[in-house]
């Protein structure tokens, strides 16, 4: 497994639920519950799931922006959670995060050029004299112009702000970019521009992406390997073709059939799931999906299914497969 | 609906006819009798459209008591039935709950229950599933479809999601910067989009199981509504832009198959037909 850029094993992240006068811990929200996967250099790994599935928490614990509860994370062979704060900081430029809403991650009173360049200065990767030039370069590769440097965040449209978010991550010349719903807040015509920018940057810079999204059509377009999450667990993981052509887990099948397709004549067999996503604070016993699964049996309510290879490096956690 | 308050919401011109009556000429009281009764509306964010200090039951009963003149008891009874109709179990519990106790999908169902409670002839649904997860979206769309079929209710669905349009709509209007640029039956419009904007929109959306190398993307950004000129609003993003597009705005013309578009490219075809 030394070839992996990011190797996550049995990662768990529980958030305590506090209640009462003395804030006693009364339970845990198992946001991430025993997840393992690896991303090879140059690959785009897609993490899909609905709200509350824990996909963003995986993204944050994967680069130790948040502490884990259990498990291991290796980045370029280095155990991230063993590092001292100082060493971790030195490694930070190698792994960057892009958020869904770049507007709320930009200081409204800082000019774009400074906002993009500040990380370079912070990490002492460039002298103040060099920064301006590097910012210009990175703006150009993100499809913005150098005159944008002196503008403020509110002067930009949503698509441009996302380009700024990408530029901020890119200027540190990272190996890994974790993109958390980067195109979800954008209009389709702008979304296409940003998706193409992601592909282009990967080709020219050999970037590795962990792409977190709820939009399966976007994930199919960009990602080579895809993991599907449900209530903190990974229920299926396979290459793009395997997953889209031969989905095994009933949840993946339902998810795929629920995506509206812009072809009016197409009649598809649709699996409409019953009920809501259960609360992660109180997940169902056995297989967490059994409350909504159309095929659930007695065993599904009692035993937790094992995440195993069903052949072709197609991993699935379901008793019925 | 006349929901945008004046003076900002003052309607500059035109008419809105509902069952032959011009809504713009109706008195406040007359309009109130139609709103929520014959025409009702659901919004994108159910959380912010429900009153947080009233129970679900009170909010469901309100239109029934006002428009249908039901007594409190009868309205409560009807509210229970409505909750069951929109696919929520334990109606007795839900009726006493406050909005913050329910999930987004459940709240959107409650919104639909309120909207259909007086059996409207027209339901205006403004991005009803945009804030929801796909599996919940599928449930809500299924439900809207069945209400349309069972009750003969018309739906005006406002959305940016072309997939949702393809699944739900019979007739589609595409807007750009406040103007209708194209309209037509759903099948013709998706199979033969005429306006370059519609074409661009359809090509720029990644479609499952139809992978392309790079996505088509419409260059540029939507124009600022304060800086619109007499040109075609789409001209600076259009790959077929001609001289006339920069000078004059194209009118909406009907083409031979009944589809309508506002684009100078089709001027000849449309002229023959007219």
Interface residues (C-beta under 8 A of the other chain):
Chain A: X50 X51 X157 X159 X160 X187 X188 X189 X190 X191 X192 X193 X195 X196 X199 X214 X216 X217 X218 X220 X221 X244 X254 X255 X256 X257 X258 X259 X260 X261 X262 X263 X264 X265 X266 X270 X272 X273 X274 X276 X277 X292
Chain B: X103 X105 X106 X133 X134 X135 X136 X137 X138 X139 X141 X142 X160 X161 X162 X163 X164 X165 X166 X167 X169 X186 X187 X190 X191 X200 X201 X202 X204 X205 X206 X207 X208 X209 X211 X212 X214 X215 X216 X217 X218 X221 X222
